[in-house]
């Protein structure tokens, strides 16, 4: 008997789209011949979210929770972007780079679970991440 797909909540789907860099809008703000057009890459993630196995739900939500925590840690540590020392405590100048690397690793787990790559047009990765379309030329 084939595994049944899980019914992800709208909140789960929104979190997945956010972390994977896909738009979270009903219709894209682009038009073709005067009619609203959906974004061509969105069908990949939407189809995958509709096919997640029930057995994978707890793993999927665990990955989303970890990604949410890394995202919030980066937001909560905004002051560390400015300060390099607080009293006798020196802040780790590589903290945000380390958070980004860990986030990227967990995002890879989400990509693997869904069998869908993160959105290659996501503006967060435009500065040379491993999944960016803008890669330096190796000579």
C-alpha positions in Angstrom: 0.0 0.0 0.0 1.5 3.4 -1.0 2.3 5.9 1.7 -0.3 8.6 2.0 0.7 12.3 1.6 0.5 14.4 4.8 -1.7 17.4 5.1 0.7 20.2 5.9 -0.9 23.2 7.6 -0.9 26.6 5.9 1.6 27.8 8.5 3.9 24.8 7.8 3.8 25.7 4.1 4.5 29.3 4.7 7.5 28.5 6.9 8.8 26.2 4.2 8.4 28.8 1.5 10.2 31.4 3.7 13.2 29.3 4.5 13.5 27.9 0.9 13.2 31.4 -0.5 10.0 31.0 -2.5 7.3 33.7 -2.7 4.5 33.4 -0.2 1.9 35.1 -2.3 -1.2 33.8 -4.1 -0.3 35.2 -7.4 3.0 36.7 -8.5 3.2 40.4 -9.2 4.1 39.8 -12.8 1.9 39.7 -15.8 1.9 38.0 -19.2 -0.3 39.4 -21.8 -2.2 41.3 -19.2 -3.0 38.3 -16.9 -1.3 37.5 -13.5 1.4 34.9 -14.0 2.5 32.4 -11.4 6.2 32.1 -10.8 7.6 29.2 -12.8 9.7 27.7 -10.0 6.9 27.7 -7.5 5.3 24.5 -8.8 8.3 22.5 -7.6 7.9 23.5 -4.0 4.1 23.4 -4.0 4.0 19.9 -5.5 6.6 18.7 -3.0 4.7 20.1 0.0 1.6 18.2 -1.2 3.5 15.0 -1.4 5.3 14.9 2.0 4.8 11.5 3.6 3.0 11.3 6.9 5.9 9.6 8.4 8.2 12.5 7.6 6.0 15.2 9.3 7.9 15.2 12.6 11.2 15.3 10.9 10.0 18.2 8.7 8.7 20.2 11.6 12.0 19.6 13.6 14.0 21.0 10.7 11.7 24.0 10.4 12.0 24.6 14.2 15.8 24.6 14.0 15.8 26.9 11.0 13.4 29.3 12.9 15.8 29.3 15.9 18.8 30.1 13.7 16.8 32.9 12.0 15.7 34.3 15.4 19.3 34.1 16.8 20.5 36.2 13.9 17.8 38.8 14.5 18.3 38.8 18.3 22.0 39.3 17.9 21.7 42.5 15.9 23.8 44.4 18.5 26.7 42.0 17.9 26.9 43.4 14.4 27.9 46.7 15.9 29.8 45.9 19.1 33.1 44.0 19.2 33.5 44.1 23.0 31.2 44.4 26.0 33.1 45.2 29.2 35.5 42.3 29.5 33.6 40.1 27.1 34.9 40.0 23.5 32.3 39.0 20.9 33.1 36.4 18.3 33.5 38.2 15.0 32.7 35.0 13.1 29.4 34.4 15.0 27.1 35.4 12.2 29.1 33.5 9.6 28.9 30.4 11.8 25.1 30.9 12.2 24.8 31.3 8.4 26.8 28.1 7.8 24.7 26.1 10.3 21.5 27.6 8.8 22.7 26.6 5.3 23.4 23.0 6.5 19.9 22.7 8.0 18.4 24.2 4.9 20.1 21.5 2.9 18.3 19.0 5.1 15.0 20.6 4.1 16.0 20.6 0.5 16.8 16.8 0.8 13.6 16.0 2.5 11.5 17.8 -0.1 13.7 16.9 -3.0 13.6 20.5 -4.1 16.4 23.0 -4.3 16.0 26.4 -2.6 14.9 29.1 -4.9 18.0 30.1 -7.0 16.7 33.6 -7.3 16.5 34.1 -3.5 18.1 37.5 -2.7 19.6 36.2 0.5 22.1 34.0 -1.4 23.1 36.5 -4.0 26.4 37.2 -2.2 28.1 33.9 -3.2 26.5 31.1 -1.2 26.8 27.6 -2.5 23.3 27.8 -4.0 23.6 31.2 -5.6 23.3 31.6 -9.4 26.1 34.2 -9.1 29.3 32.2 -8.7 32.8 33.5 -9.1 34.7 32.1 -12.1 37.3 29.6 -11.1 40.5 30.2 -13.1 
